[in-house]
């Protein structure tokens, strides 16, 4: 019963979503730092504009499998996501 109340609390849902977004933002920057260090600033700027965990999760997948820097740059461009 108490768990159900917590699960439905709008404040906690929003907080959890913010925490998830921040975690994914850090993951994206870390992936870019390790794979495409030249694009770190672009990645930091791009993820700062995205708060949706679903969109950020998609970026994690795409950047993890990007075959080269040009593809990663395209993925991080505002028109790609």
N, C-alpha and C positions, 0 to 999 in steps of 0.2 A: 504494500500500500504506500509506504513512504517512498520507495523507489519510483513508483508510478508518478507521484507528485513531483519528484525531482526531474524525472524524464520529461515531464510536460511543462516545466517552468520555463517561460520565455527568456528570462535573464540567463539562465544556465545554458539554454540552447544557443543563444547568441554568443555567450562566452566560449562555449565549446567550438563553435564555428570559427571564431576569431583565432583561437589557439590552433585549430587545424590549419587555417590559412597561413598563419605565421610559420608553422612547422614546415609546410609545403614550400613557402617562399624561401626559407633557409635551405631546404633541400635543392631547390632549383638553382640557387646561386652556387651551392656547393658542387652540383653536377657540372655547371658551366665552368667553375673555377678549375676543376680537375680535367675537363675535356677540352675546353676552349677558353683558356685564360684571357685571351684578348677581348672576350665578350662579357666579362664580369660586370663592368659598369652598365652596359646595356641591359643585362639580366636584372641587376638591382633596380634600375629605373622601371623596367617593364613589370616586375612582380609587385612593385610598390603600388601599381595602379589596379591590381587584381585582388579582389577579396573573396571570390568564390572558390571554395575548396575543390569543387568539381573541375573548374577550368584549370586550376593550378595542378591538380592531379594529372590532367591530360598533358599539360606542359612537361611534367616530370617524365611521363612515358615517352613523349616525342623527343625531348632533349637527350634522354638516356640512349635512344637508338639512332639519333641523328648521325649520318655517315660522315659529315664533314662540317667545317666551320660555316660555309655558305648556307647550308641547310639550317644550322642552328640559328644563324643570323635571321633567316627568313621566318623561322618559328617564333623568334622573339620580336619580330616586327609587329607593330600594332594592327596591321591589316590581316595577319595570319591567324590570330587567335580570336 
